[in-house]
Amino acid sequence: MNKPIGIIDSGVGGLTVVKEVMRQLPNERIYYVGDTARCPYGPRHTDEVRTFTWELTNYLLQYDIKMLIIACNTATAVVLDEIKHKLSIPVIGVIDPGARAAIKHTKSGRIGVLGTNVTVKSKAYDRALRTINRDVQVWSKSCPKFVPLVESGEYTGPFAEKIVKNTLQSMKQHPLDTIILGCTHYPLLEPIIQDVMGSNVKVISSGDETAREASAILDYQELIYAGETKPAHRFFTTGSVELFKNIAESWLELEAVDVEKIVL
């Protein structure tokens, strides 16, 4: 079925999921909306997050998408179940796949979670992890400065290194062997996070597992596109087209990304 997969995020972070979906499902079209004008969602009230997420969802529904991926941990924590219940197409988030990947890799059962204020306060990862293994120990840390770093394009260099190092000092005190990047923006900071946490800590991004789940669901429901038409992806942003385009082309390793500005 040659209908697009819809992916939504508060900004550019969901491109980390897009990259994995492109790798695992190279024939599928992707329509992506990044709400960069109102990013970050993490400090916002849950009612705002719910409203914004529905606006992104409804925008993509006009394109007759066959699946929706909520590639925002904050939005997943707040409104995933509601959207899944109301839509007739498959809807997946990024928290459960991230939790499964962490459980798969941990040896000690001691897991850290880095996330936005809303994600951490929701304890969505705690529940997801303990649903799989009730004996795990979980330490969570809110990282409010990470998303602005990524959205500004300043996710490499000495300034980013200083911010990450200062933020993660308390996490280094815990005897964890696995840490979940509980925001899809954070994988762009992964090299710095890995360096700060040390080689003995496995850093988990939910993108790979989320793409794997999307592939399995599409296959089970016989929705995978089996034709030969080259996919034409579309990207929409509520903010700066130039900044979004620069980050997208760099992260996705593409020469030309079609980006359109929209108003919600």
C-alpha positions, 0 to 999 in steps of 0.5 A, spaced: 500 500 500 503 506 497 500 510 502 505 514 507 507 513 514 506 519 518 511 521 523 510 527 528 515 530 533 515 537 537 521 539 533 527 536 529 528 530 534 523 525 531 528 525 525 532 520 529 526 515 528 525 517 521 533 515 519 531 508 522 525 508 518 528 509 512 533 504 513 529 499 515 523 500 510 527 504 504 521 503 500 516 507 504 514 514 503 514 518 510 511 525 511 513 528 517 511 534 521 516 538 526 513 543 531 519 547 531 515 553 533 512 551 539 518 546 541 520 544 547 514 540 549 517 538 555 516 544 560 509 545 557 502 543 561 499 536 559 493 540 556 498 544 551 501 537 549 495 534 548 492 539 544 499 540 540 499 533 538 492 532 536 494 538 531 500 535 528 496 528 528 490 532 524 494 535 519 497 529 517 491 525 517 489 529 511 494 526 507 491 519 508 497 516 512 497 508 513 500 509 520 502 514 525 508 514 529 509 519 535 516 520 535 516 525 541 516 521 548 513 527 551 507 526 547 507 519 547 507 519 555 501 524 555 496 522 549 498 516 545 493 511 548 488 517 547 490 517 539 490 510 539 483 509 541 480 514 536 484 513 530 483 507 525 490 506 523 496 503 527 499 508 532 505 507 535 509 511 540 517 511 542 516 509 550 515 502 549 520 500 544 525 504 548 524 500 554 524 493 551 531 495 548 533 497 555 531 491 558 534 487 552 541 490 553 542 491 561 546 486 565 545 488 572 537 491 571 540 498 573 537 503 568 537 510 567 532 514 563 534 521 561 527 525 559 523 532 559 520 534 565 513 531 563 516 525 561 520 524 567 514 526 571 509 521 568 513 515 570 512 512 563 518 509 562 518 506 569 512 503 568 514 500 561 520 497 564 517 494 570 511 491 566 517 487 562 521 486 569 518 488 575 525 487 579 529 493 575 532 499 578 530 505 575 533 512 576 530 518 571 533 525 570 530 531 567 534 534 562 531 541 560 537 544 556 538 538 551 532 540 546 534 547 545 541 545 544 539 540 538 533 545 536 539 551 535 543 546 531 549 547 537 549 539 539 556 539 537 562 542 540 565 545 547 558 548 549 554 542 548 559 538 552 559 543 558 552 542 558 551 535 558 557 534 563 554 538 568 547 535 567 549 528 567 553 529 574 548 526 578 547 520 574 554 518 574 553 517 581 548 511 580 551 504 579 547 503 572 549 499 566 544 502 561 541 509 560 535 510 555 535 517 551 528 518 553 527 524 548 528 523 540 532 529 540 537 526 545 540 521 540 544 527 536 547 528 543 549 521 543 556 521 542 557 526 548 552 523 552 556 516 551 563 520 553 560 523 559 557 516 562 563 512 560 564 506 555 561 501 561 554 504 560 550 502 554 546 508 551 539 506 548 535 510 543 528 508 541 529 509 534 531 502 532 526 498 536 520 503 534 522 502 526 522 495 527 515 495 531 513 499 525 515 494 520 512 488 524 505 491 524 505 494 517 507 487 515 502 483 519 497 488 517 499 487 509 500 494 509 508 494 506 509 497 500 511 492 495 512 496 488 518 500 485 516 507 485 522 511 489 519 514 495 518 521 495 518 524 503 515 530 505 517 534 511 513 540 514 515 545 520 512 550 524 518 554 524 525 556 521 525 552 514 532 553 513 534 551 520 530 544 519 533 543 512 540 544 515 539 539 521 535 534 517 540 534 511 546 533 516 542 527 520 539 523 514 545 524 510 541 527 504 543 532 499 536 535 498 530 535 503 523 537 501 521 542 507 515 546 507 513 551 512 506 550 515 501 554 520 497 550 525 
